[in-house]
Amino acid sequence: MHMAQITILKVKSVEGMKQLRAFVDVSIDSEITINGIRLMQDAKDFWIGLPQTSYQSNGQTKYASIITVSDELKKELRDTIL
């Protein structure tokens, strides 16, 4: 099992949003950069949301993932960001 080298490049705090706390940019193994990871918080926990794109379908806004990572890598990202 490879532990990724995750480096936080930028954190942009967000105020006035219900659950969104910040946008975070990271580098993984100096090979790939993910911009716009959302740091979210509710009354119980923090979590991350990977970048999404929105689109209209039948008059409703829908969301689709831009990037998908393994559960293991998502946990590493969360642990690094927090």
C-alpha positions in Angstrom: 0.0 0.0 0.0 1.4 3.4 -1.1 1.0 6.3 1.2 0.6 9.4 -1.0 2.7 12.5 -0.3 0.0 15.1 0.0 0.9 18.8 0.1 -1.5 21.6 0.8 -0.9 24.3 -1.7 -3.6 26.9 -0.8 -6.5 27.3 1.6 -9.2 29.9 0.9 -11.6 30.3 3.9 -15.3 30.9 3.2 -17.6 32.7 5.6 -21.4 33.0 5.6 -22.1 29.5 4.1 -24.1 27.0 6.0 -21.6 24.1 5.9 -18.8 25.1 3.6 -15.7 26.3 5.5 -12.9 26.5 2.9 -11.7 25.5 -0.5 -8.3 23.7 -0.5 -5.9 23.0 -3.3 -3.5 20.0 -2.9 -0.7 18.3 -4.7 -0.4 14.5 -4.7 3.1 13.0 -5.0 4.1 16.2 -6.9 2.4 14.6 -9.9 -1.2 15.8 -9.8 -2.9 18.9 -8.4 -6.5 19.0 -7.2 -8.0 22.4 -7.0 -11.2 23.3 -5.2 -11.6 20.5 -2.6 -14.4 21.6 -0.3 -13.9 21.5 3.5 -17.3 21.0 5.0 -18.6 21.0 8.6 -21.8 20.3 10.3 -22.6 20.0 14.1 -21.0 16.6 14.3 -18.0 16.3 11.9 -15.8 17.7 9.2 -15.6 16.1 5.8 -14.2 16.9 2.3 -16.0 17.1 -1.0 -14.1 16.6 -4.2 -14.6 19.1 -7.1 -17.9 18.8 -9.0 -19.5 20.4 -12.0 -23.1 21.5 -12.2 -25.5 21.1 -15.1 -29.2 21.6 -15.9 -31.4 18.6 -16.5 -35.2 19.0 -16.9 -35.1 22.4 -15.2 -33.2 21.0 -12.1 -29.5 21.6 -11.2 -27.6 18.3 -11.0 -24.0 17.7 -10.0 -21.4 15.3 -11.4 -18.0 14.4 -10.0 -15.0 15.8 -11.9 -12.5 13.4 -10.2 -13.0 10.1 -8.3 -10.4 8.7 -5.9 -10.2 5.6 -3.9 -11.7 5.6 -0.4 -8.1 5.2 1.0 -6.9 8.2 -0.9 -9.9 10.3 0.1 -9.2 9.4 3.8 -5.6 10.5 3.4 -6.7 13.7 1.8 -9.2 14.3 4.7 -6.6 13.5 7.3 -4.0 15.9 5.7 -6.5 18.8 5.2 -7.8 18.5 8.8 
